Every structure is written in structure tokens, then in C-alpha cells.
């Protein structure tokens, strides 16, 4: 696939890194030549220096025969104009734009072929907000990812000493919970992937990814670790785009406090938020945190646009007694560093954004993609089409399907029914199949399985 990426910032670079390894023809446009040089030194791709919304720059990047343009610069306006130019001059089939401003997003009629022809809108702030809300709703989870419009969830948890299933084989899971259907999709032990078998024994500190109908998630989590008390009190550090959205999403269900160091912004926030208590001050101020009963806080979320400030505030909050701390971290190099220390969950906006972009890049009918383990693994929701003659999966039991090494089918959604996958489960046309792919290099093989041919012999 021939793809043009506008913007070599954190999202654009991470996306280029993901796609260049999958035999795509990638061209990256940016005004910063040094950034482009760094990308070209590391990856097999073309770069063009210039403003991505200019017709001549797009022409030099090969827009005349590009399959897709992904505009992820820091400017909403540049991204929208680039999509307009790609549509009007080059008839580019798929146009994706990152748009951050609520002023644009709350007017969806702007984004039509007759107005601004953007096929897919990506809002990193909204994606991160949704992600954090899910983590708060499932105390103890490291990741919570939804498929099939929320009917199925893939949840990552750390198995703790004392969990009923720890020290037992996976096949005993059914004995523990006879009324609950679930499947373990992957296990990571000391950062090494283990393909789960019935005889696999779960050890304490294993990172276990399991899939189940959304209503059963809490029951399955209780088998792997002691269930944590539901969340009541939340403190958010930073009242920028993400902090404000998060407070708005949480304030009607939890007791929320928001801290920001900008006086004018705290005034605006106090007017925009109904129930949230807005505080003026520094989130890394020990006295302020103690005054606001940090030791009784269930979740502390550091959501400023400064990685170092988020790390320091989260570490301080944890030391002062906050039950769980989350930090928004943009730099990939910091994510691994902090999760091995006092910070419970590091949230990467790039990973949240890239997953939603990959769903539109994948070949075959892919409804959802979640990027996992810093991009090393993926969870994919693919739709099966055709019949036994034209498809490699339809009409076949799972044990008959030649899945790429390290790939597991976790669940199938058939209409409103959630079917947890077993070796004899037969896939039907129009099933939504949830797969976990441990090795990202196998993605093209997975895509081929779900492409419909005229006939397969």
C-alpha cells in the first residue's frame, strides 16, 4: 500500500515505524529536515521536506497514485487542508486527519465530501480519555481494550500471589468458573511471550491477557488476582485538553479533584465543570497533596503535557499514599523505565492513536486494531466473508485453520452473541473474529487469511 504521512512528530514517527516494517511504500512529509533525516537513517522510507498542505509538496511525495494520506501534524488546519487538497487534486481514496479541537469535532457535518473530505477523524485526546476511563472502571487492570462495539473486552492483568489460578494449569480455569466463558490469549513472563496451552501454569507476576464478554470481566479478574475495591476518589493533575476531558467524563460517577498551575485556566475549568473540585497549584507540591488527602485518593492521574512533571507528580503521590497512579508519557523511552518503578500505569498517547489508525491500513475487512506491548503485538478484530471455497477461515473449525505462529483466536462475535473460541468452533460468514498476534511480523499472514479469493484449492 502506498501511504503518505504528514508530520514526523511522535505520532507520525511511531506510525512510520509500524508501517515501514510491513512492506508498505511510505513517504513522510515534514517541515523539519533534521527530523526527516533521523527517520530516513532508521527506516526504509522516503521523505519530503515542506508543508504538507501545499499541492506541490504532496505531488513530490507521490500523491497522484497514493492509496492513503494520514495527516497527523500538530496543526488541525494543516491536516484538514491537506485532506481537501488530496481529494480535489489527486482523488486520494482514503484521507485520515488528526483533529484535536472540540470546536471542529462537535460539528461532524464539517467532515463530509461536500465540505472537508476527511474519511476518518482521529482525536488522540479523546482516545486517551476513553482508555483511562476504562482503566478506572476496572481496578487492577493494566490494559482494557474493547471490540465489537463493547460486547467483548481484552484485559491485561498482573497475576498476584494468592490469586486462585496462580500455580495452576490454565485448563482448570473452567472448573473454577463453570458459568463463565473466557480464554487466555497471551501470557508475558519477564517480558517473554508464552503461547498459552491447557497445561501452561500461571506464575505470580505473569502479565496475562484474557478475553471475555464484557459482563464477565470482573469475575475472570478475580481468578488471577485479589479484586481491588471500586474507585471512589480521583485526583487529576493538569487541566489541558486531556485533563479537562477526563474530569468531565468522570465527575458524575466519582469524587474528582483537578489541579492546575495556571490561574486563568483554573477559572475556566471551574466554570466548565459541574461537580469536579478545581484547585490552583502545583501537582508536585507535597503540602497541597497532603492538604487534599492524597492518602485517601484511589487513583491519581498525571495528565499534563510535560513527561517529567507527570513522572515526578505520580511518584510523589504514590509515596504519599495514593492507591494507584497513572502518568501520561509521550516519550517511548520513558514508558519501560517508569512502569518498573512506583508508577502503576504509563499511558502512551501514540499507542492509543496508532491502534485506531492501523484498523484503516490493514488489508481485508478489519474493524478494530489495538497496538500492544509498545507495538510488538496486536489485537485485531477481523470480519470473515465468503464461503468455504472463497475463504481460508469460513466454514472451518479453528483447529483446521493454519494460523501463523504465535497467533490465537480468542473470541467470535456473531450478531449479539459472544462465542469464546475452542478448537472445534466453526467460523461463519460475517463473524467478527478477535485475534491476538504476539509477533507483529506475522500480520500480513493474518491479513491474507481474511482476504476473500475467487476460490482456494
N, C-alpha and C positions, 0 to 999 in steps of 0.2 A: 504494500500500500504506500502511495506517495503522500506524505504528510508534511505540511508547513507549520512550524511552531513559532508564534510571535512572542518574544520575551524570553531572555535567558536568565531570569531570576531564579528563585528557589524552586518554584513550581515548574517553570519551563525546563530547567536543567534536570530536575528529577524525572520529568516526563520523557525528555530526550534519552536519558539514561535507560529508562524502562523499555522504550520502543526501539532504540537502536540495536538492542540485543536480539530482536525478534525478526530480523530480515526485512525491516521496513526501510523505505527510502526517505530519510529525514533531512529537512532543511530548517535551520534555526535562524531567525531574524532578530537582531537587537541593535540598539544604537551604540552599545558599549563594545568596542573591538576587543578589549582585553578579556572580557567575559567569554566572548565567542572563541577566542584563541584557546582559552583554557578548556572549553568543551571539545574543540577540534583535536586537541592534544590527547584527550582521553577516549573519545568515541569516534566511531566510523559514521560521520555525517558531514553535510555541507553547511556552511554558514554564510550569511549575507549581512553586511553592516548597513544599517539605515533604519528609517522609520517605517514600521510595518503597515501603516495605513496608506502609504504612498503607492500608487499604481505601479510606478516604475520599479520600486523595490520588490513588490510582490511578483512582478514579471521576471525579474532577475532570479527570484527564488524558485521559479518554475510553476507559478500559479496557473498557467494556461492548461496544464494537464494534471494538476494536483487532485487527489481524491478528497482531501480534507484540510481545513485550516483550523488551527487551535490557537486562539488569541488569548494569551494569559499575561499580558504586560500589566504594569501597575496602574495603568490608566483605563478606566471603564470606557471613556470616549474613544480612545485609540482602538480598543478591542471591537467596539461596535462599528466604527467606521471601516475598519479592516474587513469585517464580515460583509458590509454593504458593498465595498469595492470588489471583493472576491465574487459576490453574487452578480453584480451588474456587469462587470467587465470580463470575468473569467468563468462564470457559471459553475463555480466550485460546488460539488454535490453536498458536502457536509460542512457546516460552519458552526464552530463552538466558541463561545466567548465567556471569559470570566467577568462577571459584573458584581461589584460589591455594594454599590449604593442602593439603599432601600427606596430612594426616590424613583429609581428606574424599576426595581424589582416589583414594587407594588402596583405597577401599571403594565400587566402582561400583554395588553393589546399593542404595546410598542413593538413587540418582537414577533412580527408576522411578515410574510413575504412582501406584503404591500407597504409595510413601514420599514422596520430594521430587520433584515432577513437573518436572524440568528436561529439555528435549528435547536441548539442545546445551550441552556444557560447554566453556568457553574458559579455558585456563590460559596467560596471557602468558609466564610464566617458562619453561614447557615449550616453547612455540613459539620463543622466543628461543634457548633451549638447542639445539633441533634445527637452527635456522638457522645458528648459529655452528659446530656440529659439521660441517655440510655445507660451509661455507666453508673450514674447516681441512682437510677431506678433498680439496678441490680448490684447491691453492695457485695463486694468480694470479687467481682468480675474484672479481668484485665482488659477484655475487649468484648463488645456486644455488637453483632452485625446482623442486620435484618435482610430477609429475602421474601419473594413472593408477597409483596405488599404487607409485610409484617407477620405473615402466617407462621414463618419458620425463623428461628434465630440460631446463629452460630456463636457460641460463647467460649471465651478462653478464660480458664481459671488456674490458679496455682494450687496443686493438691497439698494439703497440710497434714502434719502428724495428727492422728486422731480421726481423720475422715473415714467413714465406714468402708470405702472401697480401697483405701490405701493399703498396700500389701497383699491385695487380692487380684486374681485374674479378671480381665475385662468381661469374660463370659458370665461372671457371677452378677453383673450389673442387673440382668433381667430378674434374678432371684430376689435381689434387694427391692426392686420396684416393679412388681408384676403388672401393675396397671399403667405404667409409663413407657412409652416408646422413645428410645434415644439411640444415638450411635456416636462413638468417639471417632472423629475424623482424623485427628493427628495428635501426637504427643511430642513435646520437645523436652529433652533431658540434657541439662548442661549445654544448651544451645544446639544439640544434635537432634535431627528429626528421626523419630521412630515411627515406622508404619504399623498401626495398631492391628493386632491379631487377637483372636479369642483368648490365647494363652499369655498375652502381654500382661505383666504385673505392673500396676501403677505404684510409683515410689513417691515419697514425700518430696515436695519441691518440683515435681514434674509440672510443666505447663501443658494443660490438657484442653484441647479444642473439641467440644462436643456439639452436636446438632440435635434439635428437638423442636416440637411445636411450641410456640411462644408461651402457651399456658403451662407447659411442663418444665420450663427452665429452672425455676426455683427449686423444684423437687430434685432435679438432677444435680444441681449445685450442692445440695445438702449431702449428697453421697461422697463428694470429693473434698469437702471442707466444712468446718463449722459455719453455719449460717450466721451472718452478721446482722445486728439489729437494723431495722429500717432507718433510713436517714430522716432526720428532722431539721437540724440546723446546718446551714450552708453559709460560708463566707467566700465572696468573690473579690479578688484583688484586680483592679483595673476596670475602668468604665468606658473603654473604647468600644469599637464595633462588636467584638465578641462578648466582652464582659456585660455590656448593656443587653444584648440579645439573650444571653444566658440568664441574667437576672429576670428578664421579662418572662422567659419560658418556665422559670422555677417558682416565682413569687406567690402563685396561687396555691401551690401544693406544699411548700416548705417555708420555714422561717429563714429569710435571706437577708444578709447584710452585704453591702458593696462598698469597697474602699477605693477612693481615687485621690491623687495628689493635686489635681487641677481644680481650683475653686470654681471657675466658671462652669466646668463640665459637671461638677457635683450638683450645682444649682439646676442645670438642665436635666440631669438624671433624676433628681428628686421630683421634678415636675412630670417626667415621662413615666416613672414607676409608681404603682399604686400602693403596694404593701411592703416593698423592699425598703429596709432602712439604709439610707445613703450616708456614708461617713467621709469627711475630708481628712486626708492624712496619708502617711507613707505605710504601705502594707508590710514593710520590713522594720517598722517601729515596734520594738518589744513592748513598751508601755501601752501603746494603743491596742495591740493584740490582747494583752492581759486584761486591760480595761473592758474589752468587748468579749470577755470569757472565751478565749480561744480554746481553752482546755475542755469546753463543753461542745465544741464545734465538731460535727460529724464529718463534713467534707470541706476542705479549703482548696479553692480553685484559683491559681495564679494565672491570669489571662491578659497581662499587659503585652505590649509589642516588644518588650526587652527580655531576651532569654535569660540574661544574668540576673535581672531583677526578679524574674519568676522563680528561678532556682533558689536564690537566697531567701526570698519570702516564704517559699514552700518548706525549705529546710528549717527555718526558724519556727514556722507554725507547727511543724511536726515535733520539734524539740520541746515546744511549749504545751504540747498535749493534744493537738488536733488528731482525730482518729485516722483520717485518710487525707493525703494531699495529692493534688494533681497540678502539673505545670505545663503550660503551653510552650513548646520548644520548637523553633524553626530550624536550627542547625542540626543536621542529621548526626554529626559527630558527638553532640552533647547527649542525644537520646539514650544511647547504651550506657554512657557514663553515669547518668543520674538514676536510671532505674535499678542499678545495682546498689544504690545507697538508700538515703532516707526518703526519697520521693517515690510514692507508690506507683503513679502512672504518669508517664511523659506523653503528651499529646502532640502529634506532628500534623500540622495543617496540610503539609504536602501529601502525606499518605492518605488522608481523608479525601483530598481533592483528586488525586491520581486514580483512585479506585473508580470514581464516577466518570472520569474521562476514559478509562480503559474499556468500560462497557460499550462505548461507541466505536472503539478501534478494533475490538475483537471481530474476527470473521465468524460467520454463522450467526444464528439468532441468539445473542447474549443479552439477557435482561438486566443483569447486575454483576458487578465485579467489586470485590473488596481486596485491597492490597494488604498483605500481612507480613509480619516479621521483617519490617523495613524493606518491603518489596521483594523479599526472597521467595515468598509463597503467595498464592492467590486462592480466594474462594470465589467460585463462578456459578451463576445461575444461568443455565443454557436451556433453550426451548427445543424439544425434539420435534422434528417434522418428517413427513413422508410415511413410508411403509417398510416392511421387511426387505423389499427389493431395492428401494432407493436410499435407505438409511442404514448406517452401521450400528445404530442403537435401537431403533423402533422394532417392537415385536421380539426382542431378545431379553433373556434373563440377564441380570448383572454379571453372573459368573461366565456368560458366553462372550461378553464384551471385552475386547482386548484393550484394557485401559493402560495408558502409559505408566511406566514405573513411578511409584510414589503418588499416584492419583487415586482418590477414593470417592465413591458416590455416597453421600451422607443421607440425602432425603429426596423425595419426589413430591411435588405438589400437583395434584390432579383436580382441577376445579377448586373446590373449597376443602378438599381432603388432603391431609398431610400423611404421606406414607414414608415411614423410616425404612431405608434401603436394607434388604437382606440379599443373600446370594441368589435366591430364586425369584426375586422381584422382577417382573417383566415391565419394560418401559413401553408406554403407549404414545401414539402421536399426540402432540400438543402438551405433553407432560413438561413441567418445569423441573429440571434436574439440577440439584445442588451438589457441586463437586469441590473437593479440596485438593489443590495441586501443590505438593511440597516443593517441587523443583520447577521454577518458573520457565526453565528452558524447554519444558515439555508442553508448554501452552499451545504451540502450533499443532501438535499431535492431538490435543484435546479438541481444538477448533475443527480439525478435519473430521473427527467423529460425528460432529453435529452439522456438518455440511451435507446437504441433500444432493445426491448424484442422480443421473438418469437411471442407472442400475449399478448395483455392486455384485460382482460374481463371487 
